[in-house]
Amino acid sequence: MLRRAPVTTQLAIPYGILILPQALLYGNEHIAFIVGILGLALAGCAPVEVLLRTRRRDELLVASRERLESYGGILRVVALLACAAGQASGIVSASFGVGTVAAQLGLIRPLTPVGPLLSIFSTWTVSGAALLVAAHLAGQLTRRTLNLCFLIVITLEGVRTAITTITASLISLTVYLVILGIFAGTLRLRTCVLAVVAVLLIWPSVYELRNAIRQESGVHVSASVDAFDRLRYDQQISRAADIVDIPIDIGQPDLPDTLRYGLIPRFLDPDRPTLSTGNRINVFLGGTQTSSFTFLPVTTLYVLQGPLATVAFYAVLAIILAIALRSGSRLTPWRLIVFGLVSAGPLSWFAGYPDSTIGCIQGLVAALPLLAVLHLARRRRMLPSPDAPRRWTRGRSVRDPVAPPDRRRGLPEDHQVEPDRPAA
């Protein structure tokens, strides 16, 4: 289901296991509003994914293996280096105060040059994880090794979370890696259910630890909100039901600004304002500039752009993923990176619009060096070797590229192939 309807599935999962059950359990009076907002998004993506049906996941993965094998071992190397660089840049940035709660509240001043310089690597973790899946499909990583790599990435994100005291990024990255694992077939449903139960059991302890770290940094923590109140995401959506005039204007980026933020790295445009849609929404609701609030992805888009834009936005996302995973095609690194960035960005459970969309565009730009290295490595592997046998094509003698030993239909490496002779 995730393979054939990725947008519909990723929209429905958080509502089915987290948002709607809590709304029903606690008797949320705005449950009809919550269902209606979800219906707008599904009205945009579901018809597109029904019309542009793709092949079954197992058929696609088998057909893609030969193409992914052509990249050789560099695929695994680039994937690991991208994940390492992405997580290292996040930890280093957090160590200098970038993205921490204390910096947002003005309690500390982050080191200014660090954030812009390391921001280009911030999305490499997402791209690197998608390339790890590509390496697994190419037979370069076993299922156990892939899951171990994902676990290491989550652990490093936990280190960064301990510094920033912001748990949203850890939860979002964990959900994204689970989505990748399900897509690649390395995670079973039973494992996912056990993981959800484990997260719910340890969440109160994690919440208390986060609050303790914040208090040590001088950040005020409200004692009236406990760990499970923090999981009442249905209440976040419900606050939008009281807004009368939809859409609202809080100075959110328009299309030119979205492209400016997405296509131009910050170190080339250091004077542009910081994206702060969550802070602007919090001020609109009567809060302070130092706090952030969103209505979760779908409802935030609805509040800022209106119902028609909500339908159109998720229809476009469905078209993008249908093209990336279209029927009759084989998975390639760039297709998997597009799937990963969309899943970790606009389709993330806790993303905010338009920040997540801009982040997705930034991730595509930042992934270009990775894709360029893979393209050049594959092209070099496919170049004809001087020792390759000759064949005749339209009266000319050309050399065939030498296939790797495992692609020679079982022939030994020292087997000599006689060159084709031109027809008389």
C-alpha positions in Angstrom: 0.0 0.0 0.0 2.9 2.4 0.8 4.4 1.6 -2.6 1.1 2.0 -4.6 -0.3 5.0 -2.8 2.5 6.7 -0.9 0.8 10.0 -0.3 -2.5 8.6 0.8 -0.9 6.1 3.1 1.4 8.5 4.8 -1.4 11.0 5.3 -3.7 8.3 6.8 -1.3 6.6 9.2 -0.9 9.4 11.8 -4.6 10.1 11.7 -5.5 6.5 12.1 -3.1 5.6 14.9 -2.6 8.9 16.8 -4.9 11.8 16.0 -8.4 10.3 15.5 -8.2 7.7 18.3 -7.3 10.4 20.8 -10.1 12.6 19.5 -12.6 9.8 20.0 -11.2 8.7 23.4 -11.3 12.2 24.9 -14.5 13.3 23.1 -13.0 16.1 21.0 -15.9 18.3 19.9 -14.2 19.3 16.7 -13.7 15.7 15.4 -15.9 16.5 12.3 -13.5 19.4 11.5 -10.5 17.1 11.9 -12.0 14.5 9.5 -13.0 17.2 7.0 -9.5 18.6 6.8 -8.1 15.1 6.2 -10.8 14.6 3.5 -9.5 17.7 1.6 -6.0 16.3 1.4 -7.2 12.8 0.4 -9.5 14.4 -2.2 -6.3 15.7 -3.8 -4.0 12.7 -3.7 -6.3 9.6 -3.7 -7.8 10.1 -7.2 -4.3 10.8 -8.7 -2.8 7.7 -7.2 -5.8 5.6 -8.4 -5.4 6.9 -11.9 -1.6 6.6 -11.9 -1.4 3.2 -10.5 2.1 1.7 -10.2 3.5 -1.7 -10.1 3.6 -3.9 -6.9 6.5 -3.2 -4.6 8.1 -6.6 -4.9 8.0 -6.4 -8.7 9.5 -3.0 -8.7 12.3 -3.9 -6.3 13.3 -7.0 -8.3 13.3 -5.0 -11.5 15.4 -2.2 -10.0 18.3 -4.4 -8.7 20.1 -4.6 -12.0 20.1 -0.8 -12.4 21.3 -0.2 -8.8 24.0 -2.8 -9.1 25.5 -0.8 -12.0 26.7 1.9 -9.5 29.0 -0.5 -7.8 30.3 -0.2 -4.2 30.4 3.6 -4.4 26.6 3.6 -3.8 27.2 2.2 -0.3 30.1 4.6 0.4 28.2 7.7 -0.6 25.2 6.6 1.4 27.2 6.1 4.6 29.2 9.3 4.1 26.0 11.4 3.6 24.4 10.0 6.8 27.6 10.6 8.7 28.1 14.2 7.4 24.4 15.0 8.0 24.4 13.9 11.6 27.8 15.3 12.3 26.8 18.8 11.0 23.6 18.6 13.2 25.5 17.8 16.3 28.2 20.4 15.7 25.6 23.1 14.9 23.7 22.2 18.1 26.9 22.3 20.1 27.4 25.9 19.0 23.8 26.8 20.0 22.2 26.7 16.5 18.6 25.4 16.7 18.5 25.1 20.5 15.6 26.2 22.7 17.9 28.4 24.6 18.9 30.2 21.4 15.3 30.6 20.4 14.5 32.3 23.7 17.5 34.5 23.5 19.2 33.0 26.5 22.3 32.3 24.5 23.8 33.6 21.2 24.7 30.9 18.7 27.9 31.2 16.8 26.8 33.0 13.6 29.0 31.5 10.8 28.4 27.9 11.9 24.7 27.6 11.0 24.9 28.9 7.4 28.0 26.9 6.6 26.7 23.6 7.9 23.1 24.1 6.7 23.9 22.6 3.3 24.5 19.2 5.0 21.4 19.3 7.2 19.3 17.3 4.7 22.1 14.8 3.8 20.8 12.4 6.5 17.5 12.1 4.7 19.2 11.6 1.3 21.8 9.3 2.8 19.1 7.1 4.3 17.4 6.8 1.0 20.7 5.8 -0.6 21.2 3.2 2.1 17.9 1.6 0.9 19.3 1.8 -2.7 22.4 0.0 -1.5 20.3 -2.7 0.2 18.2 -3.2 -3.0 21.5 -3.5 -4.9 22.6 -6.4 -2.6 25.3 -4.3 -0.9 23.7 -4.2 2.5 21.8 -7.0 4.3 18.5 -6.3 6.0 20.2 -6.6 9.4 23.0 -4.1 8.4 20.5 -1.7 7.0 18.4 -1.7 10.2 21.6 -1.3 12.2 22.6 1.7 10.2 19.1 3.2 10.8 19.5 2.6 14.5 22.9 4.3 14.6 21.4 7.3 12.8 18.5 7.5 15.4 21.1 7.3 18.2 23.1 10.2 16.8 19.9 12.2 16.4 19.2 11.4 20.1 22.5 13.0 20.9 21.6 16.1 19.0 18.2 16.2 20.7 19.8 16.1 24.1 21.7 19.3 23.1 18.8 21.1 21.5 16.1 19.7 23.9 13.7 19.6 20.9 12.2 16.1 20.5 10.2 16.8 17.3 13.2 16.2 15.1 14.0 12.8 16.7 10.4 11.6 16.4 10.2 12.8 12.8 13.4 11.2 11.7 12.4 7.9 13.4 9.1 7.9 11.6 10.8 8.6 8.3 13.3 5.7 8.8 10.4 3.4 9.7 8.7 4.4 6.4 11.8 3.6 4.5 12.1 0.3 6.2 8.6 -0.6 5.3 9.1 0.5 1.8 12.3 -1.6 1.4 10.7 -4.6 3.1 13.2 -4.7 6.0 10.7 -3.9 8.7 7.7 -6.2 9.5 4.4 -5.0 10.8 4.9 -6.8 14.1 8.2 -4.9 14.6 6.5 -1.6 13.9 3.7 -2.3 16.4 6.3 -3.3 19.1 8.2 -0.1 18.4 5.1 2.0 18.9 4.4 0.3 22.2 8.0 0.8 23.3 7.9 4.5 22.4 4.7 5.0 24.4 6.3 3.3 27.4 9.5 5.3 27.4 7.9 8.6 26.3 7.1 9.9 29.9 10.8 9.3 30.9 12.1 11.0 27.8 9.7 14.0 28.4 10.9 14.4 32.0 14.5 14.2 30.9 13.9 16.8 28.2 12.2 19.2 30.8 15.1 18.7 33.2 17.7 19.6 30.6 15.6 22.7 29.6 15.4 23.8 33.2 19.2 23.5 33.6 19.5 25.8 30.6 17.3 28.4 32.2 14.2 27.6 30.2 10.8 27.8 32.0 8.9 24.5 31.8 5.1 24.4 32.4 4.1 22.0 35.1 0.5 21.9 33.9 1.3 19.9 30.8 2.3 16.3 31.3 3.8 13.8 28.8 0.6 12.5 27.4 -1.0 16.0 27.2 1.9 16.7 24.8 0.7 13.9 22.5 -2.8 15.5 22.2 -2.2 16.4 18.5 -6.0 16.5 17.9 -6.1 19.6 20.1 -3.5 21.3 17.9 -5.8 20.8 14.9 -8.9 21.8 16.8 -7.5 25.3 17.5 -7.9 26.0 13.8 -11.7 25.4 14.0 -12.1 28.7 15.8 -10.5 30.7 13.0 -13.2 32.4 10.9 -11.5 34.0 8.0 -9.6 31.4 6.0 -6.9 31.8 4.6 -5.1 34.1 7.0 -2.1 36.3 6.2 0.7 36.3 8.7 3.4 37.3 6.3 4.2 33.7 5.2 6.5 33.3 2.1 4.9 33.5 -1.3 6.0 31.5 -4.3 9.1 33.7 -5.2 10.2 33.7 -1.6 9.7 29.9 -1.4 12.0 29.5 -4.4 14.5 31.9 -3.0 14.7 30.0 0.3 14.7 26.7 -1.4 17.1 27.1 -4.2 19.7 29.5 -2.8 21.8 28.3 0.2 21.8 30.6 3.2 25.6 31.2 3.1 25.0 32.8 -0.4 22.1 34.8 0.9 22.9 35.5 4.6 20.7 38.6 4.9 17.3 36.9 4.2 15.0 36.6 7.2 14.8 33.4 9.2 11.8 31.2 8.4 9.5 31.5 11.4 6.0 30.4 10.3 5.4 28.6 13.7 6.4 31.8 15.6 4.1 33.9 13.4 1.2 31.5 14.0 1.8 31.6 17.7 1.7 35.4 17.7 -1.5 35.3 15.6 -3.1 33.1 18.3 -2.1 35.5 21.1 1.2 34.0 22.1 4.7 35.3 22.2 7.3 35.5 19.4 9.7 33.2 21.3 7.3 30.2 21.1 6.2 28.2 18.1 2.9 26.6 17.2 1.5 24.8 14.1 -1.8 23.0 13.4 0.1 20.0 11.9 0.9 19.8 8.2 -2.5 19.5 6.5 -4.4 22.0 8.8 -1.6 24.5 8.7 -1.7 24.5 4.9 -5.5 24.9 5.0 -5.3 27.8 7.4 -2.6 29.6 5.4 -3.8 28.9 1.8 -7.4 27.7 1.9 -9.3 24.6 0.9 -8.6 24.6 -2.8 -4.9 25.1 -2.3 -4.9 22.1 0.1 -6.5 19.8 -2.5 -4.1 21.1 -5.2 -1.0 20.8 -3.0 -1.5 17.1 -2.2 -2.5 16.3 -5.8 0.9 17.8 -6.9 2.7 15.7 -4.3 0.9 12.6 -5.6 1.9 13.4 -9.1 5.5 13.9 -8.1 5.8 10.6 -6.3 3.9 8.9 -9.2 6.5 10.2 -11.6 9.4 9.1 -9.3 7.9 5.7 -8.8 6.0 5.4 -12.0 4.9 2.1 -13.6 7.4 0.4 -15.8 10.4 2.1 -14.3 13.2 1.0 -12.2 14.3 2.7 -8.9 17.3 4.8 -9.2 19.2 6.9 -6.5 17.5 10.1 -7.5 14.0 8.6 -7.5 14.6 7.2 -4.0 16.0 10.6 -2.8 12.9 12.3 -4.1 10.7 9.8 -2.3 12.7 10.3 0.9 12.7 14.1 0.8 8.9 14.3 0.2 8.3 11.7 2.9 10.5 13.5 5.4 9.3 16.9 4.4 5.7 17.8 3.3 4.4 14.3 4.4 6.1 14.3 7.7 3.8 13.9 10.7 4.8 17.0 12.4 6.0 19.2 9.6 4.9 22.8 9.1 3.9 24.5 5.9 5.6 26.1 4.0 8.8 25.4 6.0 8.8 21.7 5.2 8.2 22.3 1.5 11.1 24.8 1.4 13.2 22.2 3.2 12.3 19.6 0.6 13.5 21.9 -2.2 16.7 22.7 -0.2 17.3 18.9 0.2 17.0 18.4 -3.6 19.6 21.1 -4.2 21.9 19.8 -1.5 21.7 16.2 -2.9 23.0 17.3 -6.3 26.7 16.7 -5.4 25.8 13.2 -4.2 23.9 12.4 -7.4 26.8 13.8 -9.4 29.3 11.6 -7.8 27.1 8.5 -8.3 26.5 9.5 -12.0 30.2 9.9 -12.7 31.1 6.7 -11.0 28.5 4.7 -12.9 29.5 6.4 -16.2 33.1 5.4 -15.5 32.1 1.8 -14.8 30.2 1.7 -18.1 33.0 3.0 -20.2 34.5 0.5 -22.7 37.7 -1.2 -21.6 40.7 -1.4 -23.9 40.6 -5.1 -23.4 36.9 -5.4 -24.2 36.0 -7.5 -27.3 35.1 -5.7 -30.5 31.9 -5.9 -32.3 30.8 -4.5 -35.7 28.0 -2.0 -35.9 27.0 -0.4 -39.2 30.5 -1.1 -40.6 32.3 0.3 -37.6 34.2 -1.7 -35.0 33.3 -0.6 -31.4 34.2 -2.0 -28.0 31.6 -3.2 -25.5 31.9 -2.2 -21.9 33.2 -5.0 -19.7 30.5 -6.2 -17.3 31.4 -7.0 -13.8 32.4 -10.7 -13.3 29.1 -11.6 -11.6 27.2 -10.3 -14.7 29.0 -12.6 -17.2 26.5 -15.4 -17.0 28.7 -17.6 -14.9 31.7 -17.5 -17.2 35.1 -17.5 -15.5 37.0 -14.2 -15.5 39.8 -15.5 -17.8 37.3 -16.8 -20.4 38.2 -15.4 -23.8 35.4 -14.2 -26.1 36.1 -14.3 -29.8 35.3 -11.0 -31.5 32.4 -10.9 -33.8 33.3 -10.8 -37.5 31.5 -8.7 -40.1 29.1 -10.4 -42.3 30.3 -11.2 -45.8 
